[in-house]
Amino acid sequence: MNAVKIITMTEIELETLLDRVCRNAIMDAFAQKDDELLNIGQLCERIPGLTRHIFKNLVAKAKLKSVQGKYSFKEVKAAMQSH
């Protein structure tokens, strides 16, 4: 039979643990899709012709979703090609 254990931790420790677990789950999901979550600077470096100004307009037009300030490389690239 499984034993039940009680663990005590501070609210900050719990918040940090949940944040880390969720971030890892999101990164794993994107890795399975052969995709990456990149910040705006990284996207501008990897996609020729993309500037911060163009990116800002692209987010509004294509309604790109941010995950803690990062965006899907594939979604941004596809949005660049279609707009």
C-alpha positions as CSV (number, residue, x, y, z in Angstrom):
1,M,0.0,0.0,0.0
2,N,1.2,3.5,-0.7
3,A,2.2,5.7,2.2
4,V,0.8,9.2,2.5
5,K,3.3,11.9,3.3
6,I,2.7,15.5,4.1
7,I,5.2,18.0,2.8
8,T,5.5,21.6,4.0
9,M,6.9,24.4,1.9
10,T,6.5,28.1,1.6
11,E,4.2,29.7,-0.9
12,I,7.1,31.0,-2.9
13,E,8.7,27.6,-3.1
14,L,5.4,26.1,-4.3
15,E,5.0,28.9,-6.9
16,T,8.5,28.4,-8.1
17,L,8.0,24.6,-8.4
18,L,4.8,25.0,-10.3
19,D,6.3,27.6,-12.6
20,R,9.2,25.3,-13.4
21,V,7.1,22.2,-14.0
22,C,4.7,24.2,-16.3
23,R,7.5,25.7,-18.2
24,N,9.1,22.3,-18.8
25,A,5.8,20.9,-20.0
26,I,5.4,23.7,-22.5
27,M,8.9,23.3,-23.7
28,D,8.5,19.6,-24.1
29,A,5.3,20.0,-26.1
30,F,7.0,22.4,-28.5
31,A,10.0,20.1,-28.8
32,Q,7.7,17.3,-29.9
33,K,6.4,19.6,-32.6
34,D,9.9,20.5,-33.8
35,D,9.2,24.1,-32.7
36,E,10.8,26.5,-30.3
37,L,9.6,29.3,-28.1
38,L,11.8,32.4,-28.7
39,N,11.8,35.9,-27.5
40,I,11.5,38.9,-29.9
41,G,15.2,39.4,-30.2
42,Q,15.8,35.7,-31.0
43,L,13.0,35.7,-33.6
44,C,14.5,38.8,-35.3
45,E,17.9,37.1,-35.5
46,R,16.5,33.9,-36.9
47,I,14.0,35.2,-39.4
48,P,15.4,37.4,-42.2
49,G,13.7,40.7,-42.6
50,L,11.9,40.6,-39.3
51,T,12.3,43.7,-37.1
52,R,10.8,44.6,-33.8
53,H,8.5,47.1,-35.6
54,I,7.3,44.5,-38.1
55,F,6.9,42.0,-35.3
56,K,4.7,44.3,-33.3
57,N,2.4,44.8,-36.3
58,L,2.4,41.1,-37.0
59,V,1.3,40.2,-33.5
60,A,-1.7,42.4,-33.9
61,K,-2.6,41.2,-37.4
62,A,-2.0,37.5,-36.9
63,K,-3.1,37.4,-33.2
64,L,0.1,35.6,-32.1
65,K,0.0,34.2,-28.6
66,S,2.7,34.8,-26.1
67,V,3.9,32.3,-23.5
68,Q,5.8,34.4,-20.9
69,G,7.1,36.8,-23.5
70,K,8.1,34.1,-26.0
71,Y,6.5,33.1,-29.3
72,S,6.3,30.0,-31.4
73,F,9.0,30.1,-34.1
74,K,6.8,28.2,-36.6
75,E,3.7,30.5,-36.0
76,V,5.7,33.7,-36.4
77,K,7.4,32.4,-39.6
78,A,4.1,31.3,-41.0
79,A,2.5,34.7,-40.2
80,M,5.4,36.5,-41.9
81,Q,4.9,34.4,-45.1
82,S,1.1,35.0,-45.1
83,H,1.1,38.8,-44.4
